[in-house]
Amino acid sequence: MLILKPNCECCDRDLAPDSADARICTFECTFCADCAETRLGGACPNCGGNFTPRPIRPAALLARHPPSTERVVGQHAACAAA
């Protein structure tokens, strides 16, 4: 099951569980669409993989399977100016 991280790992922007702006790689590194495309050039700085829109968990399942509250912010060179 996806972790649904609450923020962009680059700019720390909030990404709600239903955000259409969240992007993930195969390791579930989470970034906003702007950072994924503009700062990172479409490649995850952690694994080198591509990004895809994060699926939206149906609201009816969020209570039983809540999103993570743990914020992750990486120390990536491309994000230093974020």
C-alpha positions as CSV (number, residue, x, y, z in Angstrom):
1,M,0.0,0.0,0.0
2,L,1.3,3.5,-0.8
3,I,2.5,5.5,2.1
4,L,1.0,8.8,0.8
5,K,3.7,11.1,2.2
6,P,2.4,14.6,3.2
7,N,4.9,16.8,1.5
8,C,7.3,17.4,-1.4
9,E,10.7,16.1,-0.6
10,C,12.3,19.0,-2.5
11,C,10.4,22.2,-1.5
12,D,8.4,20.8,1.5
13,R,5.1,21.9,-0.1
14,D,2.1,20.2,1.5
15,L,0.6,17.5,-0.7
16,A,-2.8,16.4,0.5
17,P,-3.8,12.7,0.0
18,D,-6.1,13.8,-2.9
19,S,-3.5,16.1,-4.5
20,A,-3.4,15.7,-8.3
21,D,0.0,17.5,-8.1
22,A,1.9,14.7,-6.2
23,R,4.5,12.7,-8.2
24,I,6.2,9.5,-7.0
25,C,8.9,7.2,-8.3
26,T,9.0,3.4,-7.8
27,F,10.5,3.8,-4.3
28,E,7.6,6.2,-3.4
29,C,9.9,9.2,-3.2
30,T,7.3,12.1,-3.3
31,F,7.6,15.4,-5.0
32,C,5.3,18.1,-6.3
33,A,4.8,18.3,-10.0
34,D,6.7,21.6,-10.3
35,C,9.8,20.3,-8.5
36,A,9.7,16.9,-10.4
37,E,9.5,18.6,-13.7
38,T,11.4,21.8,-13.3
39,R,14.0,21.3,-10.6
40,L,14.6,17.6,-11.1
41,G,14.1,17.2,-14.9
42,G,11.7,14.3,-14.5
43,A,14.3,12.0,-12.8
44,C,14.2,11.0,-9.1
45,P,17.4,12.3,-7.4
46,N,17.3,9.2,-5.1
47,C,17.0,6.4,-7.5
48,G,17.2,7.9,-11.0
49,G,13.8,6.6,-12.0
50,N,11.0,8.5,-13.6
51,F,8.0,10.1,-11.9
52,T,4.3,9.3,-12.3
53,P,1.2,10.9,-10.8
54,R,0.5,9.5,-7.3
55,P,-2.8,7.6,-7.3
56,I,-5.5,9.1,-5.1
57,R,-6.8,6.9,-2.4
58,P,-10.6,6.9,-2.2
59,A,-11.9,9.1,0.6
60,A,-13.9,6.2,2.1
61,L,-10.6,4.3,2.7
62,L,-8.6,7.2,4.2
63,A,-10.0,6.6,7.7
64,R,-9.0,3.0,7.7
65,H,-5.7,3.5,5.8
66,P,-4.6,7.1,6.7
67,P,-1.8,8.9,4.9
68,S,1.6,9.3,6.6
69,T,2.3,12.3,8.8
70,E,6.1,11.9,8.6
71,R,7.6,14.7,6.5
72,V,10.7,13.9,4.4
73,V,12.9,16.6,3.0
74,G,16.0,15.6,1.1
75,Q,19.3,17.4,0.7
76,H,19.4,17.4,-3.1
77,A,21.5,20.0,-4.9
78,A,18.6,20.8,-7.3
79,C,16.4,21.6,-4.3
80,A,18.9,23.9,-2.5
81,A,17.2,27.0,-3.8
82,A,13.7,25.8,-2.9
